[in-house]
Amino acid sequence: MRDKKYWIAVVSKDHTMRGVAGSFMQVCHGKQAPLKRMQQGDRVLFYSAKQTIDGSDKLQAFTAIGEITDTEVYAFKMSETFIPFRRNVKFSPCKEVSIQPLINELNFIPDKKSWGYPFRYGFLEISQHDFKIISDQMLGQ
């Protein structure tokens, strides 16, 4: 078994909260490939650039934190035409944390002036160091 990995999923706050309520995650418009990179026990942070997927209200905050609890990616039929892939997640109670005061401390952001660039693909692996900086703020530690 490999070492635990740490991830950021870029998901609007409204969709993140649906996942929290249902103990699941889906990313990148329901794609399977990013979720297959994860394993049971991996930790994941949810970054929400916006409040809603179709809205223009910026948020730029980490909105949820959890741990992968399953061993397989699964398909979930949301409608006749949309069957996204999901992973099961145990979410921890946390507070929303703005990214702004953390940017200079995070190693996965090499260019602090273009700090949003690493989020462009919607899913990324980060170091344990960066995960701890963010999760400590979210969990009040």
Secondary structure, DSSP 8 states (H G I E B T S, - for coil): -----EEEEE--HHHHHHHHHHTEE--GGG-SHHHHT--TT-EEEEEEEESSSS---EEEEEEEEEEE--SS-EE--SSSS---EEEEEEE-----EESGGGGGG-TT-S-GGGTTGGGTTSEEEE-HHHHHHHHHHHHT-
